[in-house]
């Protein structure tokens, strides 16, 4: 009877140990996959942000060109009598 109890306790310990080891492996694997997904998401967001910045810079150049042209036209009208 003592041998049966010892074997039962030993098998219970082995079962718990096996469960813990398997869960740890799965958790490490899941964290690596989640980490990769997070990196891909962040890269996508950065690409979108760069596209937004580039579009704003393109519009900024157009706005500056328009302002310069208006200022030159105004200067010509005021100081050169409207002759270009």
Steps between C-alpha positions, in 0.01 A plus 500: 500500500787741573645434155165584336478831687859585409434418134180710503680798650787458253264482203310809623828693530607389152163599354515847653863544390413392146209744490715790624776431246255476211321821598832683530604389149166609359518835678848568359383407151189720529701794628736473202206495257333793677829690496529449123140617449570807713808584290302462177222722636746768608670492159164544328418797723840656431451460124162672525653784704780548246247513215303766689813706566609479136159611376508795741849595380386491137208728583730725706727552196200598288379743765843662528524533120157666489596743778825590323320560171240721670773697676691550174184613320424742782858633493486550123167686525620726780860577408520441125167635383357162407768418240653156518 
